[in-house]
């Protein structure tokens, strides 16, 4: 059984492990200090655990009123296809019930997941700055 909870104190090491297990690590920083900062500055961190083992994370930032951005949604490859990603997003929206718009940018390999889940696509997303740091 998968247990979902908010874990604001999730460690960078645990986050790095699930990023790697999901395949998302290739698109995220590996610097431990940056991973810790990403976690400490997020407002909502929802986790999925099976028998205590971390198998998924949704990490989001929000203003609690209008916008919520899920920056990271990762589920270990061994646990994909079981509805965990959708449940992590549902738990995230429940954590911020007054937010009007919840959005994310998909990794290229995950577009099919979001389409199959029935999430509407927004064609007007743009990256207005991206640094190599």
Buried (B, 14 or more C-beta within 10 A) or exposed (E): EBEBEBBEEBBBEBBBBBBBBBBBBEEBBEEEEEBBEBBEEBBBBBBBBBEEEBBBBBBBBBEEEEBBBBEBBBBBEEBBEBEBBBBBBBBBBEBBEEBEEBEBEBBEEBEEBBEEEEBEEEEEEEEEEEEEE
